[in-house]
Each structure stands twice: as structure tokens, then as C-alpha cells.
């Protein structure tokens, strides 16, 4: 078959997913099983993979899925535990007293607290927390959802304590083949992943610092009394200060500590700095800004759910006590990642699946203690005692978290195995390259040296389709790696562009918009939200691509895979 036909066949599962999810608006739980079956058929009949290898790839995907679900469950359990203990209410109440200026509130709650929540939880929970919190203190529901979506950009690559890199990039690459290439060039896998992490953190810091300003500009332009940009630009110094307060520790953490910490610690440090500054009116505008009275808001701005700050079922709690579990998560993650003896001890608890079904090279493992899910579940249990909860409330948190896990799990049971079939399709009777490599070669030959400009847009497309940075990275990492290899350019930089573009794509991910809208009763207005958030997404993808292109062509940056 010709390279163009091979590339079209390789791309067809992704195209089918796009048609079903975006064109026909099928729910993922209905679309992804069909896409999995279609992918398996392409692998069996066109790539001539053995049935045994397709089945082994599917089982490998299920083991990886278990790791992802372990993290999701831990993140959601901690969040629900804090909600039922009253900690989230205490954290929310603390924000209200910082400043009456809605622009300051938006930056602190959406940008900084949202980034911290993204670092701790990820998986779309950020907008679902930020939106109702903003509505609770007087924001229009549509403005709240828009702000909640915009924060799902810079912190997302390191969301859920680094899952998009740890699981997404790693799970999306043929690690054994790449590791062998690295060893040949005198490097290793850990160095390569840390290089990608550092580049992701640095580029995000450059592009993402003005996101707080963009958030405020869009809020004043679309939801202000005068519908003007001027009120947004009035807070320019404070917005840039807030941007840097997050991105500087974020970038430093990514470079020095790894993918688990940038969003978590960047959000926490930024919160401490910016809330203190706001209390002393540092760089804040002299004239406060607010929305028009609620009775003047158009009906399409309003949600159907009334959200109150006070919850009679929760005991009063100090802000300091409420924050202890999140601080504990950060401390335990740092200890387990910085001190090798601790990390290695946690890695000793491992379930290994070598050479699944006898297929050489198809391996999987699961480390319940070392994966962030283990730490998150442990802290959730600690919160039970720290916040003196009743067993009935903790049981309610467990029940809610399990229901969410079942919903997410069903989709992932088909999505991740589908990705592993794509990746493992290089071993076949037809003697043709794997599906991602086939796509990569065709793209490299067609686009050539300008491809780095487009790499982030591929990542954004994947997140738009899948509603997940992690899944986008799993779908396209081998593809992006193959393009870089064919062009003879830095694979680490191209993969960094993929990870950043996939983060930006979360701003327009239909799944996330629906989830956030549902929390404030705004279902039915998703198209209006996406028409607003598409512009920051395009900004993010274009400038990320431009930086990657300049880094490769002008600065000549290479990596361990390019001798």
C-alpha cells in the first residue's frame, strides 16, 4: 500500500472518534467501544497483527487503565472527603474576604486556586470546583464556567500530580524502543522524561503568564456593564504579577523536582503570595470593579442551580485546618520523589505483567503505593481524623467517588487499550510500520521543516476529542515522536509541544465544558462557551508552536536522541 493510504488507514480510528464525538455528538461511553472495535479490525486485517498481539495489547491497556483509575479515585476521594468535612466550604469562605474587586477574585480563585486544584486533582475537576465557587460569591454562571475553562491550560500538563506526563507521555510511547535508542546515545529514560518535563514547564511559563490577564479581559468584555476591554487592562500590573507568582515557582519546580509538583506547588506558592498582596492592595486598581446588578443579567448568563456558600451539614472549620490535607499531599509527594530511599521502598510494592500472553515487548506494571493515587487515598483517610468526620459522611464521600470512577472507568476501558493497539501495531505479518509511525512519516514528508509549528495543534485536537490531556498524550506521543525522528529534530521538544497543546485543548474539550456547566445548571450553553474559549486555545497553540519552531531552527536545541 502507498504511504498515503497507510496514513489514512492509521488515522481512521482517530477520525472515527472525531466524527462520533464531535460531529454526531455521541457520548464517549457510546463512541469509544465502537472506536476500539474498529481499531482492532484495522490492526487485524490491514496491519495483519496476530489476534494474540491485539489481545495482549488490550490487556496491557487495561493494566495502564487501572493505574489511571487509581489516581482518579484518589483525587476525587480527597476532594469529596474535604467537601463533606466542611474543608472546601472553609477554603471558599476565606476567598470572599480578600477583595471586593471581581477581577481580583477571578484571578485568585480561578487562576491560582484553580491551578492548585488542577495540580492535586485534574481530570476535569478544576472547572467543576471553580465554577460553583464563583457563582456562590456572585458571578454569573456563564462567566464562572468560562473562567473555569480558561484555567484548564497552563497547569493541566502537570495536573493530577503529573499524570499527563507520567501516564500520558510514558504510556503513549514505545518505552522499550526509545530506551534502547537512548542507551545507544549514552542517555536513559529518566533523563529524557525530565528533559521533556523541563521544556514543558519553561514553555508553559512563557505562554501562560498572561492567562490571568486574558481571563479578566474576557470577563470584563463579555460580562461587564460597559462590555469593554478597558476595565480588564486596568488590572494589568496585578494580573501579570499573579501570572508570574504562579509560573516562576511552577517552572522552577518542573526543572528541579519533576512532573508531579509544578501545578501543585506553583498554585500553593502563588496563592500565598497573591492573596497577601491583595490584602495590602499591592498593584490592585484604586477603583473596584463589579458586575451589573443580577436583575439586569441576560437569562442565558444564569444557571438553574442556586449555590450557597454556607452548608448547614458541615461543621465550622478554620481555614488553616481546612488546608492541612492539601499541604500534606504536597509534602508526601515531595518526600517520595526527592528521597530515593523512600521512593524505592514504595516501588517495591508492584504488580508486574511481563511478556503478556507470551508477546515479547508487551509488558505492564502497577505500583499502588508509588502512584499518586496511593498518596491521595492515604491523605483522604488522614483527613477523616484531622477533620473529625463521622463515618457516615466519609462513607458518602466514598460512595460519590466510586460512582464517578465507574463513569470514567467505562470509557477508559476502551480508550487506553485502543491506544496501545495503535502503538504495538509495528509487529505484524505485513512488515509495515506501526500506525503512529505510518502517520508520522506521511506528515513529515508532506509538511517538512514547519511541522514544529503545528505539533501543539495536534495535541489540542486530541484533547478536544478525548476531553483529556492524558489521553491526547497517549494517542499522539508515538506519532509526534515518529515525526521528530523522521525530520531529525528534537523529539523532546516536539513531545513538549504535544503536551502543552493537549493542555490548551482542555479549554474547548466538550466533556469538560459539559461537566462544568452541569455544576451550575447551565447545560445547553456549551456552544456559547466554546466560541469564547476557542480564542485563548488558538493563542496558546500558535505561540507554543512558534516557540518550539524557533527553539529547533534558530537556537538549534537538540536532545539525547539526536546525536
Legacy VTK file of the C-alpha trace (Angstrom):
# vtk DataFile Version 3.0
C-alpha trace
ASCII
DATASET POLYDATA
POINTS 563 float
0.000 0.000 0.000
1.116 3.557 -0.656
2.249 5.750 2.290
-0.820 7.974 1.876
-3.226 5.006 2.087
-1.377 3.636 5.106
-1.510 7.031 6.807
-5.238 7.360 6.073
-5.956 3.905 7.475
-3.823 4.645 10.557
-5.644 7.932 11.117
-9.109 6.446 10.546
-9.719 5.372 14.208
-8.979 8.927 15.371
-11.141 10.330 12.563
-13.987 7.997 13.538
-13.703 9.174 17.155
-13.889 12.796 15.980
-16.950 12.142 13.824
-18.826 10.280 16.572
-17.883 12.561 19.477
-17.865 15.950 17.765
-19.882 15.594 14.573
-22.656 13.312 15.820
-22.238 14.342 19.480
-22.288 10.789 20.752
-21.324 10.369 24.410
-17.855 8.869 24.890
-19.332 5.817 26.638
-21.128 5.003 23.381
-18.472 6.097 20.885
-15.248 4.649 22.332
-16.300 0.957 22.389
-17.086 1.261 18.667
-13.753 3.018 18.012
-11.941 0.234 19.899
-13.606 -2.466 17.757
-12.826 -0.501 14.586
-9.168 -0.086 15.638
-8.885 -3.803 16.338
-10.299 -4.582 12.891
-7.802 -2.236 11.196
-4.965 -3.872 13.143
-6.080 -7.427 12.289
-6.978 -7.047 8.617
-4.785 -4.253 7.271
-1.766 -4.383 9.614
-2.069 -8.179 9.896
-1.336 -8.185 13.620
-1.908 -11.540 15.248
-5.043 -11.899 17.327
-2.785 -12.793 20.269
-0.895 -9.482 19.968
-4.094 -7.443 19.732
-5.407 -9.202 22.841
-2.076 -8.708 24.674
-2.134 -5.000 23.768
-5.680 -4.784 25.101
-4.656 -6.395 28.402
-1.661 -4.051 28.625
-4.060 -1.138 28.158
-6.285 -2.452 30.936
-3.347 -2.540 33.378
-2.483 1.062 32.447
-6.162 1.919 32.890
-6.012 0.541 36.424
-3.195 2.994 37.200
-5.137 5.916 35.770
-8.299 4.961 37.651
-6.284 4.573 40.861
-5.155 8.196 40.525
-8.631 9.433 39.574
-10.183 7.660 42.543
-7.616 9.088 44.953
-8.050 12.623 43.624
-11.840 12.525 43.687
-11.975 10.781 47.081
-9.828 13.500 48.667
-11.951 16.217 47.088
-15.226 14.642 48.206
-13.847 13.965 51.692
-12.971 17.653 52.080
-16.363 18.645 50.714
-18.201 16.517 53.275
-15.916 17.520 56.139
-16.572 21.225 55.507
-12.999 21.993 54.444
-13.960 23.129 50.940
-16.560 25.467 52.463
-13.924 26.961 54.764
-11.498 27.414 51.859
-14.262 29.045 49.805
-15.284 31.418 52.604
-11.679 32.520 53.063
-11.520 33.768 49.486
-14.539 36.057 49.799
-12.932 38.378 52.339
-9.710 39.028 50.379
-11.007 41.712 47.966
-14.375 43.052 46.772
-12.975 43.539 43.231
-14.366 40.823 40.950
-11.214 40.934 38.807
-9.041 40.160 41.821
-11.447 37.431 42.937
-11.381 35.860 39.466
-7.576 35.774 39.399
-7.205 34.361 42.902
-9.985 31.781 42.706
-9.907 30.710 39.048
-6.209 31.139 38.216
-4.404 30.357 41.471
-6.781 28.142 43.451
-7.876 26.516 40.183
-4.241 25.770 39.280
-3.669 24.225 42.690
-6.771 22.037 42.367
-5.648 21.028 38.873
-2.280 20.011 40.292
-3.931 17.948 43.007
-6.928 16.502 41.160
-7.007 17.104 37.411
-9.377 15.125 35.181
-11.816 17.994 34.671
-12.481 18.579 38.368
-10.972 22.093 38.313
-13.741 23.820 36.382
-16.322 21.748 38.264
-14.983 23.208 41.541
-14.143 26.738 40.405
-17.424 27.443 38.577
-19.823 26.823 41.501
-17.413 28.574 43.873
-17.518 31.728 41.714
-21.301 31.538 41.341
-21.551 31.208 45.124
-19.875 34.604 45.604
-21.902 36.431 42.945
-20.534 35.701 39.449
-22.890 34.990 36.518
-22.974 31.270 35.822
-21.727 31.637 32.245
-18.813 33.841 33.322
-17.945 31.334 36.032
-17.879 28.415 33.584
-15.786 30.418 31.097
-13.222 31.277 33.784
-13.193 27.689 34.993
-12.429 26.524 31.449
-9.665 29.091 30.853
-7.655 27.913 33.858
-7.538 24.474 32.244
-4.480 25.456 30.242
-1.133 26.206 31.910
-1.483 23.892 34.949
-3.031 20.977 33.050
0.190 19.379 31.761
1.094 18.682 35.390
-2.450 18.072 36.594
-3.331 15.222 38.968
0.251 15.280 40.275
1.811 14.896 36.847
-0.438 12.251 35.315
-0.395 13.684 31.729
3.395 13.262 31.701
3.830 10.230 33.982
0.994 8.218 32.418
0.194 10.094 29.199
3.622 10.581 27.606
5.097 7.401 29.087
2.059 5.293 28.220
1.899 6.771 24.724
5.482 5.888 23.771
7.114 2.597 22.909
9.287 2.848 26.024
11.458 -0.176 25.314
12.413 1.004 21.828
13.001 4.586 22.941
15.026 3.435 25.968
17.237 1.324 23.686
17.870 4.351 21.450
18.683 6.491 24.470
21.162 3.948 25.812
22.841 3.809 22.404
23.367 7.575 22.617
24.615 7.471 26.206
21.413 8.601 27.915
18.481 6.960 29.700
14.705 7.099 30.032
14.618 9.135 33.270
16.835 11.844 31.750
14.637 12.004 28.649
11.378 12.360 30.603
12.916 15.015 32.851
14.083 16.913 29.751
10.521 16.885 28.384
9.190 17.979 31.793
11.610 20.913 31.952
10.783 22.064 28.435
7.032 21.788 29.079
7.381 23.855 32.267
9.519 26.566 30.627
7.316 26.991 27.527
4.116 26.946 29.606
5.619 29.647 31.841
6.365 31.843 28.818
2.966 31.405 27.143
0.820 31.055 30.266
1.903 34.089 32.296
-0.666 36.314 30.556
-3.570 33.882 31.001
-4.806 35.755 34.135
-4.941 38.943 32.045
-6.798 37.133 29.251
-9.274 35.772 31.798
-10.036 39.226 33.173
-10.190 40.848 29.728
-12.750 38.308 28.546
-14.749 38.691 31.747
-14.981 42.493 31.506
-15.576 42.431 27.737
-18.374 39.859 27.706
-19.892 40.251 31.185
-19.129 43.817 32.309
-21.591 46.681 32.497
-19.847 48.546 29.668
-18.685 45.456 27.738
-15.199 46.942 27.353
-11.576 45.795 27.393
-10.562 48.898 29.337
-11.685 47.612 32.737
-9.650 44.466 32.138
-6.479 46.348 31.168
-6.816 48.430 34.347
-5.675 45.402 36.338
-2.722 44.627 34.026
0.037 45.050 36.679
-1.740 42.823 39.207
-2.638 40.234 36.549
0.962 39.940 35.348
2.152 39.789 38.959
-0.299 36.943 39.627
0.792 35.209 36.442
4.467 35.329 37.446
3.690 34.355 41.054
2.473 31.038 39.657
4.684 30.462 36.599
8.071 31.205 38.223
7.782 28.582 41.004
5.947 26.357 38.502
8.848 26.399 36.038
11.482 26.083 38.767
9.670 23.107 40.287
9.348 21.366 36.922
13.060 21.779 36.241
14.268 20.791 39.713
11.734 18.253 41.032
9.871 16.638 38.131
6.349 16.406 36.715
4.423 15.735 39.943
4.832 19.158 41.524
4.726 22.240 39.215
0.977 22.952 39.307
0.558 21.773 42.891
3.384 23.859 44.382
3.086 26.698 41.861
-0.571 27.144 42.800
0.131 26.910 46.525
3.047 29.377 46.443
1.177 31.716 44.088
-1.867 31.664 46.356
0.208 32.629 49.392
1.967 35.469 47.535
-1.001 36.936 45.674
-3.587 36.728 48.459
-1.164 38.532 50.773
-0.536 41.183 48.108
-4.270 41.631 47.506
-4.952 42.148 51.212
-2.451 45.026 51.168
-3.830 46.333 47.821
-0.455 45.784 46.140
-0.771 46.633 42.407
-4.570 46.416 42.587
-6.624 49.149 40.844
-7.813 52.014 43.033
-11.340 51.664 41.691
-13.075 48.367 42.387
-14.980 46.603 39.579
-18.200 44.625 39.764
-20.851 43.142 37.504
-24.138 44.899 36.881
-26.891 44.028 39.383
-28.028 40.435 38.941
-31.541 41.520 37.916
-30.020 43.094 34.774
-28.220 39.936 33.631
-29.486 38.252 30.428
-31.232 34.944 31.047
-28.562 32.974 29.152
-25.989 34.018 31.784
-27.957 32.357 34.557
-27.781 28.796 35.798
-30.668 26.830 37.236
-28.829 25.769 40.400
-28.636 28.057 43.420
-25.275 27.640 45.128
-24.845 28.826 48.703
-21.548 29.301 50.483
-22.778 28.010 53.832
-23.614 24.358 54.266
-25.606 23.533 57.368
-24.464 19.928 57.314
-20.778 20.876 57.722
-19.131 21.870 60.984
-17.366 25.258 61.138
-13.659 24.891 60.418
-10.669 27.214 60.379
-9.011 27.913 57.050
-5.664 26.601 58.319
-7.161 23.282 59.362
-9.046 23.008 56.100
-5.813 23.319 54.106
-3.856 20.655 56.069
-4.764 17.694 53.778
-3.700 19.512 50.592
-0.445 20.603 52.242
0.079 17.010 53.387
-0.336 15.789 49.785
2.389 18.182 48.654
4.745 17.190 51.487
4.312 13.441 50.938
4.768 13.755 47.179
7.955 15.758 47.657
9.349 13.216 50.156
8.525 10.238 47.926
10.019 11.843 44.807
13.041 13.652 46.247
14.336 10.980 48.640
15.275 7.859 46.614
15.174 5.537 49.637
11.528 6.398 50.294
10.546 6.243 46.632
12.318 2.919 46.093
10.623 1.423 49.149
7.228 2.430 47.748
8.138 0.992 44.343
8.809 -2.374 45.968
5.055 -2.913 46.106
4.472 -3.687 42.448
2.318 -5.949 40.313
4.177 -6.952 37.141
2.850 -8.401 33.895
5.910 -9.254 31.762
5.515 -10.509 28.175
1.712 -10.601 28.309
0.371 -13.736 26.545
3.945 -14.501 25.518
4.187 -11.381 23.337
7.737 -10.062 23.762
7.862 -6.346 24.424
4.277 -6.066 25.710
4.759 -5.506 29.440
2.818 -3.677 32.123
3.077 -2.983 35.825
1.102 -1.301 38.594
2.657 0.374 41.664
-0.227 1.233 44.027
1.896 2.983 46.673
4.197 4.996 44.401
1.494 6.170 42.011
-0.069 9.452 43.258
-3.353 7.641 43.858
-1.894 5.815 46.856
-0.798 9.058 48.499
-4.115 10.778 47.756
-6.113 7.916 49.278
-3.849 7.884 52.341
-4.348 11.640 52.848
-8.113 11.256 52.418
-8.045 8.723 55.254
-5.925 11.115 57.332
-8.473 13.882 56.682
-11.124 11.672 58.289
-9.247 12.038 61.582
-7.847 15.562 61.092
-11.314 16.966 60.440
-13.025 14.677 62.984
-15.527 13.345 60.488
-18.383 10.972 61.125
-18.174 7.602 59.416
-21.460 8.318 57.622
-20.035 11.439 55.908
-16.822 9.663 54.901
-18.912 6.801 53.551
-20.867 9.327 51.467
-17.565 10.633 50.043
-16.536 7.058 49.213
-19.862 6.400 47.531
-19.750 9.561 45.391
-16.149 8.883 44.359
-16.939 5.302 43.378
-19.821 6.425 41.157
-17.570 8.920 39.362
-14.916 6.225 38.985
-17.387 3.854 37.340
-18.362 6.523 34.809
-14.787 7.420 33.912
-13.645 3.810 34.047
-16.046 2.508 31.413
-14.749 4.940 28.791
-11.092 4.363 29.670
-11.548 0.581 29.447
-11.848 1.043 25.688
-9.834 4.209 25.073
-6.466 3.178 26.547
-6.433 -0.348 25.028
-7.228 1.265 21.664
-4.152 3.484 22.061
-1.944 0.506 22.966
-3.080 -1.382 19.851
-2.045 1.611 17.744
1.349 1.729 19.444
2.044 -2.025 19.340
0.980 -2.478 15.709
4.593 -2.306 14.480
4.993 -6.078 14.936
2.898 -7.546 12.125
2.893 -10.027 9.253
2.577 -7.258 6.642
6.021 -5.899 7.608
4.818 -2.293 7.758
5.493 0.349 10.443
3.129 0.888 13.366
0.106 3.098 12.813
1.524 6.185 14.595
4.802 5.827 12.641
2.894 5.488 9.357
1.060 8.728 10.113
4.290 10.375 11.211
6.188 9.528 8.050
3.418 10.843 5.829
3.121 14.089 7.816
6.894 14.567 7.903
7.131 14.096 4.141
4.152 16.390 3.462
4.822 19.275 5.862
8.551 19.150 6.410
10.516 21.625 8.476
7.498 23.736 9.509
5.946 20.831 11.429
7.067 22.054 14.906
4.666 24.976 14.472
1.789 22.507 14.087
2.735 19.950 16.771
0.799 21.656 19.622
-2.340 21.842 17.464
-2.278 18.040 17.122
-2.203 17.789 20.922
-5.069 20.286 21.232
-7.125 18.285 18.720
-6.598 15.140 20.783
-7.742 16.850 23.995
-10.753 18.338 22.216
-11.740 14.866 21.028
-10.915 12.892 24.184
-11.545 15.589 26.822
-8.223 14.729 28.432
-4.611 15.880 28.212
-3.510 12.427 29.377
-5.458 10.587 26.674
-4.296 13.030 23.975
-0.702 12.364 25.009
-1.323 8.619 24.910
-2.922 8.855 21.467
-0.343 11.082 19.808
3.005 10.796 21.641
4.336 7.998 19.446
3.018 9.830 16.398
4.796 13.061 17.405
7.950 11.122 18.294
7.917 9.480 14.881
7.602 12.813 13.059
10.529 14.248 15.029
12.611 11.159 14.282
11.828 11.359 10.567
12.695 15.057 10.440
15.839 14.576 12.512
14.819 17.181 15.089
14.426 17.246 18.875
11.839 14.631 19.855
11.749 16.048 23.403
10.727 19.493 22.136
8.080 18.043 19.825
6.683 15.942 22.677
6.720 19.057 24.876
4.685 20.835 22.190
2.261 17.891 22.169
1.848 18.004 25.957
1.318 21.779 26.012
-1.116 21.754 23.088
-3.067 18.943 24.756
-3.294 21.097 27.894
-4.613 24.058 25.903
-7.157 21.815 24.184
-8.845 21.266 27.546
-10.244 24.813 27.255
-12.508 23.635 24.421
-12.984 19.994 25.451
-16.702 19.302 25.191
-16.628 16.831 28.075
-15.121 19.419 30.431
-17.486 22.191 29.326
-20.494 19.955 29.931
-19.190 18.875 33.348
-18.541 22.460 34.473
-21.860 23.710 33.092
-23.732 20.957 34.902
-22.368 22.099 38.281
-24.089 25.484 37.899
-27.173 24.365 35.943
-26.072 25.925 32.639
-26.486 22.930 30.335
-27.402 23.886 26.770
-24.987 26.809 26.507
-21.854 24.735 25.777
-21.532 26.082 22.228
-21.524 29.664 23.503
-18.776 28.839 25.996
-16.604 27.097 23.395
-16.967 30.023 20.971
-15.356 32.181 23.651
-12.664 29.771 24.831
-11.534 28.855 21.303
-9.586 32.128 21.023
-7.315 31.551 24.046
-6.846 27.985 22.792
-5.663 29.214 19.389
-3.364 31.741 21.083
-1.843 29.013 23.240
-1.340 26.504 20.412
0.116 29.053 17.976
2.627 30.669 20.320
3.693 27.308 21.737
4.307 26.078 18.192
6.223 29.245 17.364
8.478 28.814 20.416
9.136 25.148 19.550
9.899 26.071 15.936
12.311 28.853 16.926
13.977 26.651 19.550
14.705 23.998 16.915
15.513 26.130 13.857
17.104 29.241 15.414
18.556 28.038 18.725
19.376 24.576 17.395
18.173 22.801 20.550
18.610 19.042 20.356
18.149 16.129 22.791
19.662 12.733 23.733
18.047 11.051 20.715
19.678 13.393 18.203
23.439 12.668 18.292
LINES 1 564
563 0 1 2 3 4 5 6 7 8 9 10 11 12 13 14 15 16 17 18 19 20 21 22 23 24 25 26 27 28 29 30 31 32 33 34 35 36 37 38 39 40 41 42 43 44 45 46 47 48 49 50 51 52 53 54 55 56 57 58 59 60 61 62 63 64 65 66 67 68 69 70 71 72 73 74 75 76 77 78 79 80 81 82 83 84 85 86 87 88 89 90 91 92 93 94 95 96 97 98 99 100 101 102 103 104 105 106 107 108 109 110 111 112 113 114 115 116 117 118 119 120 121 122 123 124 125 126 127 128 129 130 131 132 133 134 135 136 137 138 139 140 141 142 143 144 145 146 147 148 149 150 151 152 153 154 155 156 157 158 159 160 161 162 163 164 165 166 167 168 169 170 171 172 173 174 175 176 177 178 179 180 181 182 183 184 185 186 187 188 189 190 191 192 193 194 195 196 197 198 199 200 201 202 203 204 205 206 207 208 209 210 211 212 213 214 215 216 217 218 219 220 221 222 223 224 225 226 227 228 229 230 231 232 233 234 235 236 237 238 239 240 241 242 243 244 245 246 247 248 249 250 251 252 253 254 255 256 257 258 259 260 261 262 263 264 265 266 267 268 269 270 271 272 273 274 275 276 277 278 279 280 281 282 283 284 285 286 287 288 289 290 291 292 293 294 295 296 297 298 299 300 301 302 303 304 305 306 307 308 309 310 311 312 313 314 315 316 317 318 319 320 321 322 323 324 325 326 327 328 329 330 331 332 333 334 335 336 337 338 339 340 341 342 343 344 345 346 347 348 349 350 351 352 353 354 355 356 357 358 359 360 361 362 363 364 365 366 367 368 369 370 371 372 373 374 375 376 377 378 379 380 381 382 383 384 385 386 387 388 389 390 391 392 393 394 395 396 397 398 399 400 401 402 403 404 405 406 407 408 409 410 411 412 413 414 415 416 417 418 419 420 421 422 423 424 425 426 427 428 429 430 431 432 433 434 435 436 437 438 439 440 441 442 443 444 445 446 447 448 449 450 451 452 453 454 455 456 457 458 459 460 461 462 463 464 465 466 467 468 469 470 471 472 473 474 475 476 477 478 479 480 481 482 483 484 485 486 487 488 489 490 491 492 493 494 495 496 497 498 499 500 501 502 503 504 505 506 507 508 509 510 511 512 513 514 515 516 517 518 519 520 521 522 523 524 525 526 527 528 529 530 531 532 533 534 535 536 537 538 539 540 541 542 543 544 545 546 547 548 549 550 551 552 553 554 555 556 557 558 559 560 561 562
